Amino acid sequence: MIKLLAGPCVLEDEETVFKIAQNLEKLNNDKRIDFYFKASFDKANRTSLDSYRGPGLEKGLKIFEKIKKEFGYKIITDIHEPFQAKSVAEVADILQIPAFLCRQTDLLVAAAKTKAIINIKKGQFLEAKAMKYPIEKVLQTRSVKEATYEQSKNAKVWLCERGNTFGYGALVVDMRNLILLRDFAPVIFDATHSVQIPSSGGKTGGNSAFVPYLARAAASVGVDGFFFETHTDPSKAKSDGPNMLKIEDLYKTLDDIFAIKDALGN
């Protein structure tokens, strides 16, 4: 069984969000998949002050509650400040630590004090081995002494790879990181953010055409799960549209992933 984190980048109007959620029902019913619906209530790190950030904490949590009631989905969303952890964990099953904030001690500790699964995104500026320390902050808060795959798995702490900044205004995925990160915790591969082109022309760009290739490569290396941002119409998405997959392309990519897993016997 693979873990699958999928949904729109940010919570948009309820009609759009529910349409996307409805189109993902097959994933939730697939016995091969441990599915979590992903969206953000606030994109606090948008490039421009004019960019859409989301509905905010209070309204966002109400939308998540409606999605859980309507579809029975488990929820993953990111937090940006320590005070958000407790209230968000009352609704969300996974608290995600954004890549740029992966070293923020107060944020990690606040998240660790909840009962939620913690998904820590590796900073674009860090090597894989450096993620031992953010993991340790969470584990020690949860009274776990050693950062190993099994200890982190039992403590419900994951790591998420999303590429490294390489000096060209783009991200490069070093597949060796997937192996190295797995020394410390279960690993989620974020295929859609890995094709971002940060801060291009006042907003983040990307090229979603590369997403299936990177996902297939990660499947061949071996990971515990995948993160995909998806939308019924990425061209109209209010955030990260250029690197999102259309929902039908997400399903095609998942077929490829399972074919690779079956071929490798894992």
LINJOSUL-V441501 format. One line per field, one symbol per residue. ss: DSSP state (2 for helix, 1 for strand, 0 for the rest). Layout:
ss = ???
//
This chain:
ss = 01111110010002222222222022222000111111010000000000000000222222222222222001111110000222222000011110222000222222220000111110000002222222222222200000002222220011111001100000110002222220000111110022211111001111022222222222222000111111100222000022201122222222222222222200
//
